[in-house]
Amino acid sequence: MVYGTPVQIRSHRRGRRRRRRGWSPRKVATLVAVLLVIGLGVGYQQLLARACSGMVTARIVAAPAIANSMAAVASDWVAQEPATSDGSCAQVMVESRDSAEVAAALADRSGEGERPHVWVPEASVWAQQVAVLGAAAAVLPDSGPSVARSPVVVAMPQPVAEALGWPAHHRADEDWDSLLTKIRKDWQDHRDPEWGRFRFGMADPARDTAGLLAVTAMAAADSDGVAQLGRMLDHDRYHLTTGQLLDGLREQDRNDPEAVAAHVSAFPALERHVLEYNRDNPQVPLVAVYPRTGWEADYPYLILTGDWVEPTIREVAEAFLTHLHSPAGQQRLQQAGLRDHQQRATPDLVDGYGLVAEVAPSETVSEAEPVARAVDQWTAVTRPSHVLVVVDASASMNQPLPDGRTRWEAAHEAVQELASLFNDTDQAGLWAFAADEHADYRPLVPLGQLDDPLEDLQERREHLRQAMTEMTPAEHDTDHVGLHTTLQAAFDTVVGNFDPQASNLVLVITDGAGPDSQSVEELVDYLQAVTPPEQRIRLMTVSVGDAVDQESLRRISQATGGRAYRSPDGADLTALVRRAVFSPHR
């Protein structure tokens, strides 16, 4: 049983043999001739069609590290001629697609081509990262069984690892946060002077699984773990992917192997990365150090819950999962340098490659929110922000949401969360609009650096918190909401305070536009014309409620290269606000 449902897939082999017994030699000769003319592939499909009442195809989108191996397993499986309980032939089509790309498509309801029935990301944390958003949560199962595994480790050039006590310390006694602290301290005590300063490398957790797992592990281990990781990072060794980091290391190994230890001291990597690197026989191999608490790429098999996943397709997907878990299926996947779905390693995975056979049981995050917040916190730590927040204070913001909060209360929580993630040197400000009849908008906190003291000597960050706490929406609807004129003024303010080193944004939280002296077309024309080419300032809109002209907000955002997010019931409003500010896809 898979997901609690009996697997009904059966083979058509027996039925086809009975049909062939009645064939004459002439028919056999004719069939052979046809196969020679049209090719074995087409002939096989014709025979399959005769044995089946139809074809059911499950589309699987899998992480690149496992997609080719899964396609090979699929080919083996289809050769067994599986069929559904209603007599249809079964097959799966495997597409290789980056986990971060699929996660973004699920979160933003975007993506081209046919929707997949199954998603196999490199790690469950990719699904958890976007599961806080309504669009993704609607189609993602709570979890999925692993089909293969690859632990995340701290990778080091072998000379560095030996100086720190390897191989005696192959498996560390420390968790992620204390292990990294210990590595840095031991490196200072035992390093070769020619290595220079400690260089901790890393890949972007918004795009790379090893980076994402490292950030998640640090956040789980210590409330200040993400900031600690950011302080340790050498920005010259910060890459989009671990693959790019390894490419730089390979080039260094070819050109000047004596300087490999000076190129990078340590970095998070998947076990398979270390294996692939060392299988190329570099002059200076890598060593993997395993933290006491295990985190891993677990390659979950997620059968999506969307209405396009029909029962027969689910039946095929579940049957293929059973084959993936079979000895033959697992052997195929292990050839890609992965452990099996129960963390077991083949001898050739570990022998001579700086790895170990036994690893710690994997840690998991039971809720999605901590993963999403850890990634947003990392972005806040590593990328300066320059954000003017504009909040709708019209009377309609008093309306209740399904969870009992008002729209305003949900917006208040989102802004407070946002303020807690900003660095002291980030710049932020707060406006409200549609609060009264006398002005389109009201500046509550002027735009500026968050640790700057204002007139009362309190820092700007504290003023942001107080302003949202003390502010209340209008009691009655006004005749003039002024969203468009407010956004134009807010945009001009950010243009006038542009920071070329930061992410420059106007963020608006609203439940919809009302009467305005400026049309959408006029605002869009203005936004497209006013920004100098060398400045990139995005207007991000996040709407709450079910009465929003989302198309207008989309046009306004896209005029600046921004995005329009929508939370119909307010449940994911905080997550969407964080995504609007810290999203890497801008």
N, C-alpha and C positions, 0 to 999 in steps of 0.2 A: 504493500500500500504506500502511496505517495500523497502527501497532504491529506491523508485520511480517505482517499478515494481508491477503490480497487482498480488496478490496471487491467484493461480489457483487450489490449493489443494482442493480436495473434498473427501467426505466419500463414501465408498462402502457399507455402511450398507443397504441403501435402495435397491440397486441392489441385494444384497444377500437375502433379505427377499422375493423378488419376486420369486427367484429361489427355495426357501424352500417351498413355498405354494404348489408346485406340488409333494412334496415327500410323499410317502405312509408310513403308520406306520411301515411296514417291513424295509423300508430304514432307518427310524429314529432309529429303534432298532439296525440295523446293525452298523450305525454310532456310537451310544453310545458304542457298544461293542468294536469297533476299538479304540475309545478314551481311553477306560479303558486299552487296551492292550499296546498301544504305548505312552500313556501319553498325558495329556492335552496340553503341550507345542508344541509337534510335531503335534498333531491334529489341533491346532490352525493355525500353519504355513501352513498345507495342505489346510485348508479352505480358508486361506488368498490367497494362490496361485491360487485357483479356481476362486476367485473373482477379481484377478489382472492379468494384462498381463505381469508382471515382477516385479522386486523389485529395488528400487533406495535407496541407503543408503548414508546419509551424515555423514561423520566422524568428530566429534567435539573433540578437545583437550581443556580441561578446567582446570583452576587452582584447586588444591586439595580442597580448602575451599568451592568450589561450585559444584564440579564435581558430588558428590553423589546425591545432591539435583537435579541437572540437569538430571541425569540418571533416577531418580524417575519421574520427569516431562516427560521425554521421554517415559517411560513405560506407563504412563497415556495417553499420546498422541497416541501412537501406538495402544492402546486398542480401540481408536476411529476409527481405520482403515482408516487413511488418504491415499490419492492417488494423483498422479500428474495429470496434465491436459491431458496426453496421456494415462491414465489408469493404470499406474504402481503403485504398492504399495510403500508407503513412510515410511522410518524409519530413525532414527538417532542412531549412536553408540557414546557414550560419554567415553572418556579416560581421566583419571586424570594425569596431568603432570605439573610439576613445571614451573611457568612463566619464571623464569630466564633460565631454561634449554631450553625451546622452543625458547626464544629470541636468545640464543646463536646459536641454530641450524639454525634459519632463517638467522642470520648474517653471519654464516660461511658455508652456503650451506651444512650443515651436518645433522645428525640425522638418526636413523634407523627406519625401518618399513614403513608403508604406510603414504603418506603425508596427513595431515588433510585438510578438506575443510573449517572448521571454527576453529578459535582460540578465546577462551575466557580467556585472561589473567586476573590477579587479578586487574590490573589497566592499563589505556591507556598509562601511562608513560613507560611501558615495550615495547610496540610497538614503541613508539616515540624514545626510546633509540636506537633502531637498525634501524629505518627508514632512518637514514642518510647514511646507507650503501646500495650500489647498489643492492646486492643480496636480502636483505630484502625488500627494497622499491619496487622491481619489483613484489612482491606478496602480499603486505599489502595494504588494502584500507586506505584512508586518515583518516577515523574515523569509529566508529561503535556505534550503540545505546547501552546504558547500559541495563543490565538485572537485576542488583541489585547493592547496594552501601553499603560502610562501611567507614565512615570518619576516617582520621588519627588524633589522639589526642596525648596529652602529658599525659601519665599514671604515677600515683604516688601512693605509699602506702597511705592509708587513713590518718594515723597520720601525715604524711608530708603535705598532702593536707589541712588538718584541720589547721595546724600551719600556712599555707600560706593564710588562709581565705576561704577555701572551706566550705560550698557550695555556698557562696555568689559570688565567682569567678569561678563558674562552666563554664561559657562562658566568655572568656577573652576579654578585649578591645584591645589587642595587636595582631600584626601579629606574625608570627613564630619567627622571629629574636628577636624582642623586648620582646616577651613572655618568651623565654628561658633565656634571660638576667635578666628579672624581677624575674623569679623563683629562679635563682641562688642567686640573691641579697637578696630576701625575706627569702630564706632558711638560709643564713648566719645570718640574723637578728633575726629569730624566731626559729631556730632549737633547738632540745634537745641536750645537750652536749654529750649524749651517742651515738648519731648518727654518730659522727666522721665527716669526710670530705664529701663534696658534691660529689656524685657519679652519673654522668649522663651516663646511659647505652644506647646501640643502637645495631641494627643489620646491617650487611653489606649491603649497598644499591645495590651492584652488585648481591645480591642473595635474598633479602628480600624486600617485597613491602612497609612496614612501613618505613624502612630505606631509600628506594629509594624516597618515597614521601617526607620525611623529608628533604633530601638533595636537592631535586628539589624545595621545598618550600623556603628553606633558600637561594638558589641561585637566585630565583625569587625576594626575598624580599631585598636582599643586595648583592652588588658586592663582598663583603668579607664574605658573609654568610656561604659558605662552609668551609672556613678556620676557621671562628668563631665556627662552629659546631665541627670541628676537635680539636680545642683547648679545648673545653668544655668536650670532650669525656674522660671517664675513661676507659682505655684500658683493665682493668680487667673485665669490664662489656661490652665488645665488642664481639658480637656473630655472627655466620653466619646467624641465623634467630631469629626473635622475639620469636618463639616457644621455642628455647633453653634458651633464657633469662628468659622466664616464668617458664620453668622447674626448673631452679636454684632458682627462687623465691618461687616456690611451696615447694621445699625441705627445704628452709630456714623457711618457714611458718610452716612446720610439726615439724622441729627439735627445732627451737628457734624463736617463733613468735615475741618475744620482740626485736629481732635483724633485723626484716624485713626492717624497715626504714633505718637501717645502711647498708643493703645489696645493695640497689639501691635507689637513691633519685627520679629520674624521667627518663623516656625514651619514645621515640615515639612508638606508637602501633596503630593498627587498633581498631576501636570501638568493632569489634567482638572479638578481643583478650581479652579486658577487660570483656566483657560479659561472654565468656567461662571460664575465670579464676574465676570470682565471682560466677558463677553458681555451682562451686565445693565447695562453702561454706568455703572459707579459713578463718582462724582465723583473719587475717589482709587483708581485701579486698583492691582492687584497686579503684582509682577514675580517671575519665577521665576529663581533662580540654581541652576545644575546643578553638583553636585560632580563632581570629576574621575573618581571611580569611580561607575558607575551602579548604582542599585538601582531596582526597578520593580515595579509591579503588572503581572503577566504573564498573568493570566487563564488558568491552565492547564486543559486539558480532561482531567479525571481520570475515566476509566471504572473504576468500582469493581470489586473482585475478589471480592465476596461471591457466595455460591452462588445468590442470587436474580437475578444478572445472567446470564441464559441465553444460549447462543450466538447465537440469532436476535436477541436484544436488543442484544448486543454488535455484531452486524452492522449493525443500524440506527444505533447510536451512532457507529460508525466512518464510516458513509456520511454521516451528518449533519456530522461533523467535516470531511470532504472538502468538503462544500458551504460550510461556514463559511469554509474557506480559499480558496474561489473568489473571483474579483473581485467578483461580485455580493454574496456574503456579507460580504466585507471592507468593501465600500462601506457596507453597512448599519451595521456596527459602528463605522466611523469617524464616522458621523453622530452618535454619542453622545459625540464629543470624544476618541476613543481613536486611538492609532496602530495600524497593522496588525500582524499577528503577526510581522513582520520589522522592527519599529520605524520603519517609514516613516510620515511625517506628510503629510497633505494640506495644500495651501496655506492653506486657511481655518482650519486648526488653529493656525497660528503667526502669520499676518499680523496685526499690530496688537494682539496679545493678550499681549505680554510673554513669548513663548515662542521657542524655536529649533527649526530643522528637524533638525539633526544632534545626536545625543546619544551619550554614551559607551556602549560595550557593557556589557550588564548584568552585574553581579557575581552570583554564586550561592553558596549554601551547600550543600556536597555531602552534609552529614550533618544529621540532624534535631536531634540533641541540642543543638548551639550555639544554635539558635533558641529552643527551649523554655527553656534555661537563661537566655538573655538576658531573656526576658519575666519569668521568676520573679525574676531579679536586679533588674529594674526595679520590680517590686512590693515587693521587700524594701527598695529604696532609698526609695520614695515612700510606703509605708504602714507605720507602726509595728506591730511584732508583740509579742505577749505569749503565749508558748507554753510549756506544760508537756509534755515528751515522755516517754511511758511505753513502755518496751520490754519485750517478753516475753523472759524469761531461763529458760524451762522447758527441760527436757532435749531436747524435740522440736526446739528451734531448732538443735540440732547436726546435724540431718538434711541431707544434700546436696541441692543443686539441680541441674538439668540442666547448668548451665554449670560445675560443679565446686565452686562456693562452697557453704558451708553457709548455712542461713537466717540464722544469727546474723551471719555475715560480710557478707551482703547488707544486713542491718539496720544494721550498723556503718558501712558505706560511705554509706548513706542519711543517717544522723545526722551524719556528718562533713561531707557535702556541705551539709546544712541549716545547720550551724553556720557554714560559710564564707560563707553568703549573708546572715546576719543583720547588721544594723547594730550598732555598739557600744552605742547607746542602747536597742536592743530588749531585752526581758526574756525569759529562757528558763530552764528547769530540766530536770533529767533524773531519772527514776525507773526502776527495774527491778522486775518482779513475777515471782512463781513461781520465785524463785532458790533458796529453801530452805524448810524445814518450819516455820521459827520465825515468819515474818511473811508477810503477803500481798504486801507490797511493801517496797522499800528505796529511800529517797531518796538518790540519788548526788550530785546537785548541786542545792542549793536554788534556788528560783525567784528571779530577780533580774536586774538590768541586767548585760549581758554584759561591759562594760568595768570593772565593779566588782572591786576586788581582794578576794580571800578571805583566810583566816587566814595562808596561806603567801605572801601578797602577789602571787600569780599571779591573772590576771584570770579571771572566770567562764568566758569562752569557752574558755580553755585547759583548765580543769577539765572542761568538757564533752567535749573531745577525748580527754583522758586517761582519763576514766571509761569511755567506750566501748571504748577500747583495752585497758584493764586488766580490764574486766569479762568474765567467761566464763559461759556458761549452766550450769545445774545438770547434774551428771553422770548423775543418775537422775531418773526421774519422781517427783514428789511427790504426796502424797495430796490436796493442797489447792492449787489454782492461784490462785484468788482474783482473777480478772480483774474481776469485777463490783464487788467491794468496793474494789479498787484504783481503778477508774474513779470510783467515788463519792467516794473520798477526794481524788483528783486534781482532780475537778470542784470540790469544796469549797475546795481550795487556790486555784484560779484565781478563784473567786467572792470569796474573802477578799482577793485582791490585784488586783481588777478595775481595769483601766485604761480609762477611757471614751474615750481618744484612740487606742486601739490595737485591733488584731484579737486578741480573746481566745479562745484555743483550748486544748483538751486533745487531743494527738495520741497515738494508741496504735498501735504496730506489733506485730502478733501473728500466730502461726500457728494460733490457735484457742483457744477456751475449754476449760477442764477442770472438774473438781469445784470447786464454789463454794458458800459458805454463803448466797449471795444469788442469787435467780432473776433471769432477764431481766426478767420482769414487775415485780418489786420495784424493780429499778434504773431501768427506764423510768418508773415512777410517781414515783420520787424525783426524777429529772432534770426531769420536767415540772413538778413542784411547787416545787422549791427555788429556781429562778432568779427574782430580782425582774424585773418587767416592763421596767424601764429598763435592765437589763443583758442583753447578748446574748453568751453564751458557748457556743461550739460544740464538740462532741466529734466528732473526725474519726478514723475507724478505717481502717487500711491493713493488710490481711491478706496473708500470703505462704504459699504451699503449696497443696496440693490437698485438704486435709482440714479445711476451715474451714466453720463454720456461718454462712454469709454473711447469711442472713436475720436471725439474732439480732443480728449486728453492724449490719446496716442499721437495725433497729428502735431500737437504742441510739443510733446517730448521729442518726437522724431525730427522735428525741425532743428534740434540742437544735437542730434546723435544720441539722445537719451532714450529712456524706456518708460512705458506706462504700465504700472502694476495695479492689480485690482484684488481686493479682499471682500467678497460679497457679504460674508457674515462676521468679519472682523477677527476671526480666530487666528489667522496667520498675519495680522497686520504688523506686529512687531518684527517678525521674521522678514516680511517684505520691505519694511523700512530699512532694516539692516542690509538687505540685499541691494536695495536701490543705492545705498551709499558705498558699500564695500564690495559690490560685485566685481569679479575680475574680468567680466565680459564686456568691458567698456573701452 
